[in-house]
């Protein structure tokens, strides 16, 4: 995109869509800058930390294999009933085969601490309804935050076309329908996983998520992280 400015105002613009494909010649100056920045970390980041049988990606709206891997780590690390992360859309796909440390940093670059909280059934319903509205709002200006919130330990049956606050038809925790008054243990990463207005006894644990992912891959090698039908549009 090219912008033309006059008096601190945009007076004209031009843009074109560029398909990302192998025939594009990299900009040599930018490529050299990136090479120099990464050089001190190249050996460490290329370390193989595990293998995966599942192709890991973030290409789908309701649930992804890459995020299920992250959530599986949170559940095993904490013993919580539920796990949450944001519906991020970044991170290059990882084909079946080797997983490197660089791949883990691409999945979650900020390497946040693993957090836990207790959240009741009504809060779960409210949090998920809020997220579904931000994902599927009829008003495009109300769409924000990425794809559907990533979850494990629950199953949601919902109607995309329903108005805000009325999309969820059924919510199950494990095999039981949610109890609005009951508290459930949850693990998450960043406040995008579970916003601060939800839950009680919120705690940041000492271990960070990339270290936990490395430990998980040692115990679960090769990795399997398939889709589970967490969100089902009805």
Secondary structure, 3 states (H helix, E strand, C coil): CEEEEECCEEEEEECCCCCCCCCCCCCHHHHHHHHHHHHCCHHHHCCEEEEECCCECCCCCCCCHHHHHHHHHHHHHHCCCEEEEEECCCCCCECCEEEEHHHHHHHCCCCCEEEEEEEEHHHHHHHHHHHHHHHHCCCHHHCCCCEEEEEECEEEEECCCCCCCCCEEEEEECCEECCCCCEEEEEECHHHHCCCCCCEEEEEEEEEHHHHHHHHHHHCCCECCCCCCCEEEC
